[in-house]
Structures are given as structure tokens and as C-alpha cells.
Amino acid sequence: TLTEWMANLFWIGMTLATEKLAQDFNLENWVRDDMAPAEDGMGWRTHEINFIGASGVIWFVDAFEWLTLSGLFLCTFMSVRRWRREDATSFTPRWNSLTLFMGLLCLLEFIAEVLRYQGFDTFGPVAIVYATLNRLILMPAWLISLGLTLPRIKLQTTFTDINPIAAELA
């Protein structure tokens, strides 16, 4: 997604800038010799604080993406469930169930990311498994299924008696 792409570009830029700072600038001795011992390491400390802060921003973008996707999938599920009351032939129950499953999986991914950030290291692999399952298997399957369903829905809504233009043409 766009936010993930932007976060990855930000991460690459931050890493390149961090390496450039570490190579080109004196990070060993920032304070005058009469105030602190030689090689106080103040530059390295400042550098580490900036790196941790920027990593937090990237983590926030990733977590927000999963929370937003969860909300979108759950809203889509509710909308299609209401739609199926009037037209049960448009969207299949299997597609709608996949939508609900993906929404819940995105919510679990968000929770795993938060727990991983809080220091529960066991949730790191769990977050990776959820993200891989969602991004590489379920989302492409969901999009392909939606792409195969939409032309059928368009034909159904175009040639119905409710549509006055289609009724005149028929």
C-alpha cells in the first residue's frame, strides 16, 4: 500500500542518513575537555535517540495501516451483509466471509505489532506470519475474487426492471 511504501522509503532514507552521519561527523567528542572527559560519546547518544524516535514513527505508520485495513474490511463486510439481504446473488457468502476473516486478521496484526513494540518479543514472528498470510495470500485472492464478481454485478444492476433506461431499451 501507499503508506507501507512511504514508510519503507522513510526507513531507507533514515538508514542512509544515519550511516552518513556516523562516517562523516565526529560523534565521539562534543563537549569541551574542561567540562567532560575526552570522548564523551554525546554525539552517539544523540544519534541513537534520533534513530529510536524515527523508528517509532515508522512503527506507527505500520500499525496505523493495519488498524485502518481492519476497519475497511469490517465495514465492507457489514455493507455487503446488508446488501445481500436485498440481492443474495451478487456477492457470495464465501467472499464476504473472507472479507470478515481478513478484517479480523488485520486487527490481530495490529495487536501483535503493539505487543511487539511493548517488548513482547514472541509476537515478532506472529506479526510476520499474519502480515505474510494477509499480504501474499489473502489480499490477492480477495482482489481476484472481487474482480471476477464486479462484472456480474454490473450486468445485474444494468439490466433490471428498476433501471428505467434499461427498461426502455429492452
C-alpha positions as CSV (number, residue, x, y, z in Angstrom):
1,T,0.0,0.0,0.0
2,L,1.0,3.6,-0.3
3,T,1.6,4.1,3.4
4,E,3.8,1.0,3.6
5,W,5.8,2.2,0.5
6,M,6.2,5.6,2.1
7,A,7.3,4.1,5.4
8,N,9.9,1.9,3.6
9,L,11.2,4.9,1.7
10,F,11.5,6.8,5.0
11,W,13.3,3.8,6.6
12,I,15.8,3.6,3.7
13,G,16.4,7.4,3.8
14,M,16.8,7.3,7.6
15,T,19.3,4.4,7.3
16,L,21.4,6.2,4.7
17,A,21.4,9.4,6.6
18,T,22.4,7.5,9.8
19,E,25.4,5.9,8.0
20,K,26.4,9.2,6.5
21,L,26.3,10.9,9.9
22,A,28.3,8.1,11.5
23,Q,31.0,8.2,8.8
24,D,31.4,12.0,8.2
25,F,30.9,13.6,11.6
26,N,32.8,13.5,14.9
27,L,30.3,11.8,17.3
28,E,32.9,11.0,19.9
29,N,33.7,14.3,21.5
30,W,31.1,17.0,21.6
31,V,31.7,18.7,25.0
32,R,34.7,20.8,25.8
33,D,37.5,19.0,27.6
34,D,37.2,21.1,30.7
35,M,33.6,20.1,31.2
36,A,33.7,16.4,30.4
37,P,36.3,13.7,29.8
38,A,37.6,13.2,26.3
39,E,35.5,11.1,24.1
40,D,32.2,11.7,25.9
41,G,30.1,9.9,23.3
42,M,27.4,12.6,23.4
43,G,27.1,12.5,19.6
44,W,26.5,8.8,19.6
45,R,23.9,9.1,22.3
46,T,22.1,11.9,20.4
47,H,22.3,9.8,17.2
48,E,20.8,6.8,19.0
49,I,17.9,8.9,20.4
50,N,17.1,10.2,16.9
51,F,17.2,6.7,15.5
52,I,14.8,5.4,18.1
53,G,12.4,8.3,17.5
54,A,12.4,7.8,13.7
55,S,11.9,4.1,14.2
56,G,8.8,4.9,16.3
57,V,7.3,6.9,13.5
58,I,7.8,4.0,11.1
59,W,6.3,1.6,13.6
60,F,3.3,4.0,14.0
61,V,2.7,4.1,10.2
62,D,2.8,0.3,10.0
63,A,0.4,-0.1,13.0
64,F,-2.0,2.5,11.7
65,E,-2.1,0.8,8.3
66,W,-3.2,-2.5,9.9
67,L,-5.8,-0.7,12.0
68,T,-7.2,1.1,9.0
69,L,-7.3,-2.0,6.9
70,S,-9.1,-3.8,9.7
71,G,-11.7,-1.0,9.8
72,L,-12.1,-1.0,6.0
73,F,-12.5,-4.8,5.7
74,L,-15.0,-4.9,8.6
75,C,-17.0,-2.0,7.1
76,T,-17.0,-3.8,3.7
77,F,-18.2,-7.0,5.4
78,M,-21.1,-5.1,7.1
79,S,-22.0,-3.3,3.9
80,V,-22.1,-6.5,1.8
81,R,-24.0,-8.3,4.5
82,R,-26.7,-5.6,4.3
83,W,-26.6,-5.7,0.5
84,R,-27.1,-9.5,0.5
85,R,-30.5,-9.0,2.2
86,E,-31.8,-7.4,-1.0
87,D,-29.7,-9.3,-3.6
88,A,-28.2,-12.6,-2.5
89,T,-26.8,-13.4,-5.9
90,S,-24.3,-10.5,-6.2
91,F,-21.6,-11.3,-3.6
92,T,-21.1,-14.8,-2.5
93,P,-21.1,-15.7,1.2
94,R,-17.6,-17.1,0.8
95,W,-16.2,-13.8,-0.4
96,N,-17.9,-11.9,2.4
97,S,-16.6,-14.4,4.9
98,L,-13.1,-13.9,3.5
99,T,-13.6,-10.2,4.0
100,L,-14.5,-10.7,7.6
101,F,-11.6,-13.0,8.2
102,M,-9.2,-10.6,6.7
103,G,-10.5,-7.7,8.8
104,L,-10.1,-9.8,12.0
105,L,-6.6,-10.9,10.8
106,C,-5.6,-7.2,10.3
107,L,-6.9,-6.4,13.8
108,L,-4.8,-9.3,15.2
109,E,-1.8,-8.0,13.2
110,F,-2.3,-4.5,14.8
111,I,-2.4,-6.1,18.3
112,A,0.7,-8.2,17.5
113,E,2.5,-5.1,16.4
114,V,1.6,-3.2,19.6
115,L,2.6,-6.1,21.8
116,R,5.9,-6.5,19.9
117,Y,6.6,-2.8,20.4
118,Q,5.8,-3.1,24.1
119,G,8.6,-5.6,24.5
120,F,6.9,-9.0,24.0
121,D,9.4,-10.5,21.6
122,T,7.4,-13.6,20.9
123,F,4.9,-11.5,19.0
124,G,7.5,-10.6,16.3
125,P,7.2,-13.9,14.4
126,V,3.5,-13.9,14.9
127,A,3.2,-10.4,13.3
128,I,5.4,-11.6,10.4
129,V,3.2,-14.7,9.9
130,Y,0.0,-12.6,10.0
131,A,1.4,-10.0,7.6
132,T,2.7,-12.6,5.2
133,L,-0.6,-14.5,5.2
134,N,-2.6,-11.4,4.7
135,R,-0.4,-9.6,2.1
136,L,0.8,-12.5,-0.1
137,I,-2.1,-15.0,0.0
138,L,-5.4,-13.5,1.2
139,M,-5.4,-10.0,-0.3
140,P,-4.5,-11.1,-3.8
141,A,-7.2,-13.9,-3.6
142,W,-9.7,-11.3,-2.3
143,L,-8.9,-8.9,-5.1
144,I,-9.1,-11.5,-7.8
145,S,-12.4,-12.7,-6.5
146,L,-13.7,-9.2,-6.3
147,G,-12.5,-8.6,-9.9
148,L,-14.4,-11.6,-11.1
149,T,-17.5,-10.6,-9.2
150,L,-17.9,-7.0,-10.2
151,P,-18.7,-7.5,-13.9
152,R,-21.5,-9.9,-13.0
153,I,-22.9,-7.3,-10.5
154,K,-22.7,-4.5,-13.1
155,L,-24.7,-6.7,-15.6
156,Q,-27.3,-7.4,-13.0
157,T,-27.8,-3.8,-12.0
158,T,-27.7,-2.5,-15.6
159,F,-30.4,-4.8,-16.9
160,T,-33.1,-4.8,-14.3
161,D,-36.6,-3.5,-14.2
162,I,-35.7,-1.0,-11.6
163,N,-33.4,0.8,-14.0
164,P,-35.7,2.9,-16.2
165,I,-33.2,3.4,-19.0
166,A,-32.6,-0.4,-19.3
167,A,-36.3,-1.0,-19.2
168,E,-36.8,1.4,-22.2
169,L,-34.0,-0.2,-24.2
170,A,-35.3,-3.7,-23.6
